[in-house]
Amino acid sequence: MKTVLLHSIAHARTGDKGNRSSISVIAYDAKDWDTLVAQVTEERVAQLFAYRKPTAVKRYLLPKLHAMNFVLDDVLDGGVNGSLNLDSHGKTLSGLLLSLPIELETTS
């Protein structure tokens, strides 16, 4: 096994609505889909974002697209329009998720 960061096997997109962030993770290669499903879980994402104190983290799988979407509630300091802390919104949150360590099987 070797450890890589999520960004080496997937990319991400982020959106927001009020105090809720939506982060999609999309595999570069379909062969990595099962690894993503097994390792990029609601629990691991909640742990990664614990400092933002999400009240809920929900994962939605999109297997035909080899993608998943995470919805994180109450992580945007009240929402983009209600917060002076703009650095915590948008692409910075997807960047954090893409730093998640992933274990990949090595081929000999």
Salt bridges, closest charged atoms under 4 A:
ASP32 OD1 - LYS31 NZ 3.26
GLU42 OE2 - LYS58 NZ 3.97
ASP73 OD1 - ARG20 NE 2.49
ASP77 OD1 - ARG52 NH2 3.13
